[in-house]
Amino acid sequence: MAHLPAGVFQGLVGLVELQLSHNNLSSLPAGLLAGLPLLTALELDHNHLARLPPGLFDANGELARLGLAYNPWASQLLSVDSPC
């Protein structure tokens, strides 16, 4: 699976664990988890995610376990000037 359509989990308000590891996901739609207030565990390991949309977890106050390992995360290198 390489793509999750927006609203794919709509109506699953009782969902507590979601296993999405070992897919080919390269992005997640904003609001993907908005209708999952009871979600306690989300596994996204071993995908192709470089970043997550802002606010992805805003509606998931019960989220206690989040697996994000083995994704090619984009990072911005910061230059820090230090006195010599």
C-alpha positions as CSV (number, residue, x, y, z in Angstrom):
1,M,0.0,0.0,0.0
2,A,1.6,3.3,-1.1
3,H,-1.2,5.8,-0.4
4,L,-3.9,6.4,2.2
5,P,-6.9,8.4,1.0
6,A,-8.2,11.2,3.2
7,G,-11.0,9.9,5.4
8,V,-10.0,6.3,5.1
9,F,-10.6,5.8,8.8
10,Q,-13.7,7.9,9.1
11,G,-16.3,6.4,11.3
12,L,-13.9,4.1,13.2
13,V,-14.1,6.2,16.4
14,G,-13.5,3.1,18.6
15,L,-10.2,2.2,16.9
16,V,-7.4,1.9,19.5
17,E,-4.5,0.4,17.6
18,L,-3.4,1.0,14.0
19,Q,-0.7,-1.0,12.3
20,L,0.6,0.6,9.2
21,S,4.2,-0.7,9.3
22,H,6.0,-2.3,6.3
23,N,4.1,-0.5,3.6
24,N,5.3,1.9,1.0
25,L,3.7,5.0,2.5
26,S,5.6,8.1,1.5
27,S,3.1,10.6,2.9
28,L,0.1,10.8,5.1
29,P,-2.9,13.1,4.4
30,A,-3.5,15.9,6.9
31,G,-6.4,15.0,9.2
32,L,-5.8,11.3,8.7
33,L,-6.2,10.5,12.4
34,A,-8.7,13.3,13.3
35,G,-11.6,10.9,13.8
36,L,-9.7,8.5,16.1
37,P,-9.9,10.0,19.6
38,L,-9.3,6.7,21.3
39,L,-6.2,5.7,19.4
40,T,-3.5,4.5,21.8
41,A,-0.9,2.9,19.4
42,L,0.2,3.8,15.9
43,E,2.9,1.9,14.1
44,L,4.4,3.5,11.0
45,D,7.8,1.8,11.0
46,H,9.5,0.6,7.8
47,N,7.8,3.0,5.3
48,H,9.1,5.8,3.1
49,L,8.0,8.8,5.2
50,A,10.2,11.8,5.2
51,R,7.9,14.1,7.2
52,L,4.5,14.2,8.9
53,P,1.8,16.7,8.3
54,P,1.5,19.5,11.0
55,G,-1.2,18.7,13.6
56,L,-1.4,15.0,12.6
57,F,-1.8,13.9,16.3
58,D,-3.9,16.9,17.5
59,A,-7.0,14.8,18.1
60,N,-5.2,11.8,19.6
61,G,-4.8,12.7,23.2
62,E,-4.7,9.0,24.2
63,L,-1.8,8.1,21.9
64,A,0.8,6.4,24.1
65,R,2.9,4.3,21.6
66,L,4.2,5.6,18.3
67,G,6.5,3.6,16.0
68,L,8.4,5.7,13.5
69,A,11.6,3.8,13.0
70,Y,13.2,3.0,9.7
71,N,11.8,5.9,7.6
72,P,14.0,8.3,5.6
73,W,13.2,11.3,7.7
74,A,14.0,14.7,6.2
75,S,16.0,16.8,8.5
76,Q,17.2,20.4,8.3
77,L,20.7,20.9,9.3
78,L,21.3,23.9,11.4
79,S,24.5,25.8,11.4
80,V,25.5,26.8,14.9
81,D,28.3,29.4,15.1
82,S,30.4,28.9,18.2
83,P,33.2,31.1,19.3
84,C,36.7,29.7,18.8
